[in-house]
Amino acid sequence: MAAERTIGHIDGVIPGEVFHRRADVFAAKLHGDMVRGISKYSDKDGRTVGDAIVLNGGYEDDDDRWTRIRYTGASPEAERERATSRVLKDQSWEYEDNAALKLSFERKYSVRIIRGPKGDRRYSLRDDYRYDGLYVITAIRTAMSKTPAPDGSQIKICQFDLERLPDTQQELTEVEQHVAEMLEFDTAEKFPETRTTQVQRLVRDAAAARRIKDLYEGQCQVCRTRLVGGDGRTYSEGAHVRPLGKPHDGPDVERNILCLCPNCHVRLDTGAISIAEDWTVIDRSTDSATVTPRKLWVKKQHGLHPDHLSYHLNWWNRELSGQ
């Protein structure tokens, strides 16, 4: 039986799941519209709320920071310039899409976020859409657009602040629940929240990391080692460049993941190595004057984003210098 579209979690769809077309997102019941950024849903009392947003190259006033998003509301087609993502007239809170999201804020409903290929390049896939989980609207305001109207006057916009719910509040799907029932964790009885996080991380990390490991066929991007077990299968690890969680808030996306051997993974996580802007591997554990620097192996399809590499490099420079 197919899952029904509802507010919040859609059963059977795991955060991190990839869809090739907007039509596939619609078919999965993640979003109720094939074109608009804001999806609307009729609540139990018949009023319309916003249940999902597709981030796909929206307005210039949008700001995506992965765990936090500043989102510009919608305008009728005649009041926006599609080619430049500019708002041409004041936005209205009475416009149906903005009113729906505003009601979701008032009712404290979560909103599904889907990132499309035209979204922020630090997080979005090159050609596909990806469901990135549940966010909650933390604030709304009337703001001024960065660019004035054609006549030079200021333009008022409807703005929404959203924050991603922690993994422990991203509900378990049926698949994850099945995994949870099969796995045993020593901390399960005393720390059920830790158990939930472990299950979610096990299932959800696997998708993005697996895609990167498959792209490199298990070969390390730093040392080029390709470990093969006795069964003929390769072994490699998906390493997040900008770490997940506080205080780093790194995104769990392909553009922030490297395919590494276990040794290079540990060295990355401990700051023994970092990657420069030109893909040079900075090895802090050796005398750079006597070692020829190597380059990180990066395939075009990977889309690894330099902002995450810069974050890792600067973080460890500060940590190791004691600043």
N, C-alpha and C positions, 0 to 999 in steps of 0.2 A: 504493500500500500504506500503510495507516494506521500511524503511529508506535506503538511499544510503550512502555508505562509502564516506567520503570526508575529507578535511583538517579541523581540529578543532572539533567542537561540532557535535555529531550524534543525530539527532532529536529523542526524545523518550527515551533516555538513561540518567538517572540521576546519577551524581557523587555519589558514595556510593553504587551503585547497585552491587549485588553479583551474580557471575556465578559459577556453580559447576565444569565445565570442560573448558579446553582451547577451545574445539569445540564450546562451548556456547559463548565464547568471540568472536570467529570468526564469528559465525552466527549473532551476534548483530552488526556486521560491525565496531567493535571497533579496531580490529587488522586484518591485511590482511595475516597473516601467522600462521600456526598451530604449528610451532616449534621455529622459530627464535625469538630473543628478539626484533629486530627492524622491524617494518612494513614499507613497501615502497608503494608509491602512485604516479601515473603519473599525474603531474601537467598540467595546461592548455596548456603550451607550449611543452608538451611531455617529459620534463625532470623529473627525478625521485627524489622525496623528501621523507623524513621520516615523517610519520603521527602519529605513535604510538610506545610505548615501553612497553614491559612486563618485570617487575622487578621480577625475580623468581630465586634467588640464582645465580647471574651472577658471574663476576670476583671479585677477592679479592680486587681489587683497587676501587670498587664501594663504595659509601658512601651515605646512605639514611638518610636524616634529616627531612623527611616529606615535609616541605615547600621548601627545597633545596635538590637537588640531584647531586652528582658527579657520572657520568655514564661512564663506559669504553666501547669503541666502540667494534665492532665485528671482529672476525678472522675466516678464513676458518677452517673447522673442523679439518683438518690435522695439523693446527698450534696452537691447544689448547688442554689442558688436561682436559677432561670433569669431571673426578673424583675429581680433586682438584681445579677446576676453575682457572687454571693457563694459562697464555699466554706463548707460547713456542718460538715465533719469533716476530720480530717487526711488529706492526700493520701498515696498510697502509691507507692513506686518499683516495686512489684510489679504495679501496675495496668497492663494491657496497653499502653495508649497511652504512658504515661510510660516503661515499660520499653523500648519500641521506640525512642523518641527518645534515651534514655540509651545504647542500644547504638550508635546512629548517632554519638553523641559519642565513644564509645570507639573506633569504627572510623574516625573522622575523615571521615565521609560528609557531603557537602553536602545541604542541604534546600531544596526549592523554597518560596518564600513567595508567597502569593496574598493580596492585600488586598481585603476585601469592603466594601460600602457602610456597614456599621455600625462600621467600624474608626476609627482616629484620623482626625479631620476634616482634619488638616494634609496627609494623603496620600491618603486614600480617595476614590474617585469617589462621586458622589451616589447612583447607582442600580445601578452595575455592579461587576463583579469585575475585577481587573487582576493579571496575573502580573508580579511584580517581581524575578525572577531568583533566583540561588542564594546561600544564606547557609550559614555553617558554625557549628556549636555550639562556642563557645569555653570555656564553663564550665557546670557544673551544681551545684546546692546545695539543701539543705533550708533554707527560710526561714520566717518567720512572716508570716501574712497581716495586712494593715492592719486588717481588721475581725475581732474575736473571734467565737467561736461564740455561739449564742443563750444559752448558760449562762454566758457571760463568759470562758470559757477561751480560751487562744491556739490558733490552728490552724496546723499545719505544712503547708507547700505545697512542691511540687516546682518548682524554678525553673531555667530555661534561659537562658543568654546566647547570642545569635546575632549574627554580624557578616557584613555583605554582602561577598561576594567582589569584588575589583576587576574592572573591565570586561575586563581582559586575561585573567581567569580565568573569565569568563562565555563558555562555548564558542560558537563560531560555528555558527549554524544553516546549513542548506543554502542558504537565501536569501542570508544574509550571505556565505557562502563564494563564491557566484556573483558577488556584487557585488565581493568582494575580487579575484577573478580578472579582472574587467573593468577595475577602476580601477588607475591608475598613480600612485604617490606617490614623490617624489624621495628620501624617507627610507627607502624600502622595504628596500633591501639592508643599509644600515647599522643601521637601527632597526626591525626587524620588529615589535617590541612596539608602537611608535608606529603602524605601519600597521594592526595589529589594532584598536587603540583608535579610530583614525580611521574604520575601516569600521563598527565597532559603533556609534559615536556617530552616524555618518551615518544608519544604518538605524533605530536605536532612538529617537533624538531626534525623528525625523520623525513618529512616530505621535502622541505626546502634543501636540507643537507643532502638527501639522496639525489636530488636533481643535479647538484653541483658535483657530487662524487661520480655520478654516471657520466657527466660531461667530460671529466678528466680520466675516466675509466680507472679510478682508484689510484692514480699516480699523484704523488705529492707535488704541489705547485712550487715548493721552495727547493727541496733537494732532489726532486725527480725520482725518488724511490717509489717502487711499485711492489708492495708486499703481497705475496701470494701464499695462501695457506695450503695445507696438504690436500684439501678438497678441490684445489684449483681456483678458489674464489679469492678475489682481491680484498684487502682490508685497508681502509683509510678512515679518516675522521673529518666531520664537518666542524670547522673552527670559526667561531664568531670573532670578527676583528674588533668591533666595538662591543664589549661584553653586554649581555642581557642584564636586566634588573638594575637596581639602584647601586651606585650613583650614576651609572653610565647610560642606562635606558637605550641600549643598542637595539636595533630592529632585528627581528627574527625573519630575515629575508635573504634571498640569494645574493643580493648586492653587498651583503655584509658577511658572507661565508666563504671560507677557503677550504679546498680539499687538501688535507695535510696528513702526513704519516704521524703516528703517535708522538715521536720525538719532537718533530717540528711544532706540533700542536702545543706541547708543554712549553716549549721555548717561546712561542708566541704569547701564551697566557701568562708567563712569568716575566715578560719584557726582555728576554735574552735576544729576541729578534723583533724588528719592526720593519715596515715597508715604506720607502720614500716615495715621493710623488712620481718619480720616473721609474717606479717598480723595482728599484735597487733594494736588495735585502740588507738592512743594517744589522750587523751581527755584533752585539755588545759584549759577547763572551770571548772574542778573539781580537788580536792586534790587527786592526784594519790596514796598517801600513804593510803588513806582510802577507795579506790574503787578498786575492783578486775578488772583488765583490760580485755576487751573482744577481741575476735578475729574477723577479717573480714571474713564473709562467702564467700568462693570462690569455685565455681564449676570448675572441671577440664576442661570442655568444654569452659569456659570463656576465658582462655588464657590471663588474666590480666597481663600486663607487669610491673615488679618492677621498671623499670627506671622512669615511670610516677609517681609512688608513691614516689620515692626518690626525684624527682623534687618538688613535692608538699610539702613534709616534709621540705626540705632544704629551699625552698622559704619562707615558713611561719616562720621557725626558724630565718631566717635573718630579715624578716619584723618585727616580734614581738620583736626582740632584738635590733632593731633600727640600724642595721648595713647597 
